[in-house]
Amino acid sequence: MGSDGILKNKHKRRRELKKYYKRKELDPKILKTLPDEIQKDTSLLKYWHSRYRLFKKFDQGIKLDKESWYSVTPEVISCMIAKRCTCDLIIDGFCGAGSNTIQFALTSKKVIAIDIDPKKIELARNNAEVYGVSDRIEFIIGDYYALVPTLKADVVFLSPPWGGPSYSKKKTFSIDDIMPSYGGGKYLYELTRQCVSLAGQGNLAEIESNYLNNILNSKTLYYGDLIKTDNISI
């Protein structure tokens, strides 16, 4: 198929997706061209529409599962975080499909990527190969909570499962809403303090708000030497 034919197909797919958003119907022929997890759950189409924001190299072989579509960090944000966390060795305690892990590997010498789900590690490894950084990453299938006493690194990055899209229906979102079966986010924080000294002298922390298209996407907390001193006011 020539370039003109490919372009026409892309325009056709785009028109069909717009029709879907208006009347919730999608041409079965178009649906069959989408990943299996999208075909099984068309509510994920809004994330598919933003796939290049999640991974710029999406068309080069990126793979995701249902949870990853709404969980991965958009590339522009993961890139920004990675630049701030540049070091010799960084741990990604809940690597998922590897969005943050990949960017860490592009800025730091070595990354230890941990996830309890073997499928997530498989996806992260595949996606890291797409970006050509798999040789700088050690992938570990395991429970961060169990492994943390044995871990040591320059930086520890934690982005645990946060509950999914249903959080948007809540008026408030507490740190304890994160992985409640493990004791919530406060337990995760306290456990990590046994691995590294987070706040350092002065117990300072910096909260960074991450916006995408003028919409708040997430917040990142930085501790210790990662704090930008020019952001501190006394």
N, C-alpha and C positions, 0 to 999 in steps of 0.2 A: 504494500500500500504506500502510495506517495505521501509527501508531506501535506499536500492539500487535503487528501482523504483523512489523514490523522487529525488535522485541524477541524474538519467538518464534524468528525465523530466527537471531539472534545466539546464543540459548541452544542451538539445535539444532547450530549450527556448533561451539560450545564442547564440547557433549557428544560430537560426532563426533571432535573432536581428542583428547579424553581417551581415547576408545576406541582411537584410533590409537596413542597412547603405550603402551597396555596390550598390544595384539595386532598392532600394526604394519599395520593395515588401515584404509583411509579410504574413505568413501562417494564414488564417482566424481563424484556431483553436487556434493558439498561441495568436492572437489578442484578442480573447474572454476571455482569462484568465487575461487580464490586466484591471486596473480600468476603469470605464466608460469614464472619461474625457480623458484618453489616447486613448481609442477606437475611440472617436469622433474627436480627433485631434492628429494624429500620429507624428506631429512635436514635441510633448512633450516626445517622446521616449528617447531622449538624457538625459532628466532629470530623467526619470524612471530608466535609466541605472545607475544613480548616487544616487539612493534613499537612500542607506545606508550611504552616506555622509551627506544627509539632516537629516535623523533620523536613528540612529543605531538600534532602536527598530521598524523599519518600519513594519516588518512582524507580529508584535504583535497587530496590529489594527490601525496604523496611517492612517488618512484620509486627503486628500487634494482636492482642486478644481483646475480648470485650472490655475488661476492666481497664486495660492500658489506654484505650481510646480517650477516656475521660480522666485518666490519672497522670499521664506523662506531662512533664513541664514543657511548655512551648520553647522552641529552640532559642529564641532571642533572649528569654529569661534565663535558661540554663547556661547559656554562653556568658551572660553577665555575672552570674553567680560563680562560675568556674574561674573567671579572670580574677575575682576577688579572693578565691581560695587557692590560687596557684602555690604549689609546694612540691616537696620531693615525694611524699606519700600521703594519699588521702583515702579515707574509707567512705564508701557510700553504703550505709547500713541497710537501706531498703531500696535496692536499685531498680526493681520493676523491669520495664522493657528497655531501660538503659539511656533514657534521654539525658539525665544529668551525668551519668557515668561517662558517656561519650565525650561530653564537653570537658569534663575533668581530665580525661586522657589526652585531650588536645592542649591543655595548659600545664598539667603536672607530669612529673616523671613516671609515677606509677599509681594505679588505682586498685583498691580491693573492693570488688562489687559483691554484695551479699544479698541474697533473697531466699526466703524459706520455700518458695514455690519453684520447682524445677523448670516449669514451663516459662516462668519469667526469666530465669537464667538463660534458657535456650533462646528466647527472643532477644535479650540483651546482647548475647554473644553474636547472634546474626546481625543485629543492627550496628554493633561495634565494627564488624567486618565490613559493612557497607561504608563506614566512615574511615576505614583503614587504621583503626587504633586498637584492635583486639590484642595485639602483642604487648600492649602497655597495661593490660587489665588482668587481674587475677580474679576469676569468678568462683564464688563459693556458694554452694547450696546449703543453707543453714539458718538457724534462728539467731538473729542479732542479739536478742536478750541472753541467750546461752553463751554466745561467743564473746561478748563484750569484755569479760574479765581477762581474756587472753589477747586482746587487740591493743595495738599501739601505733599511732600515726601522728603526722604533723597536724592534720585537720580531720575531723569527723563530720560528715554531712548526713543529716537525718531528714527524710521526707517519707514518713510512714503512711500506710493506707488511711485515708481521712474520712471514709464513709460513703463516698459517691455523690452523685448529683442531688440526692435528696436533701443535702445540707442546705440548699438554697431556700428551702421552705421554712427553715428555722429563723426565728427573730434574732437569736444569739447563737454563737458557736464557741463552745468552751474547749480548752485544751484536753479536757477529760473525755471529749467526744471522739478523740483519736484512739483507736484500738482499745475500746473499753474492756474487752475480755482479758487484756494484759495489764490492767490497772490504769489505763489512760495515759495521756501525754506527760503528766507530772511524774509518773513512775519511770517513763522512758528517759526523761530529763535527769532524774536522780541517778539512774543506773549508769548513764553516760558519764556523769561526773566522776565515777569510779575509774573510768578509762582515761579521761583527760581533764585537765583543769580548765573549765569553760570560761569562767568570767575573769580569772586572774586578779591582779591587784586592783582594788577598788570596786570589784564586783560589777563592772560595767557591761552593758549590753546595748546593741544597736538594732532597731527594728527598721527594716527596709520594705516599703510597699512596692509591689511589682504590678505595673499596669500594662495591659495589652489592648490597643485600640481605645484608650481612655477609660477602660473598665478595669477595676481592681481584680487581678488574677490570683494573687497570693501575697503572703508576707514572709520574709526571711529574717531570722534572728541571727546576729553575728556576735561572737564572744571573743574575749582575749585579744590577740594580736590582729584579728580580722576586722576589728572596729576601725573605722576611719576617724582618726583623731580630730579632723576638722569638722566632724559632725557632732562633737561633744560640746555641750554648753554647761557651765557650772553656775 
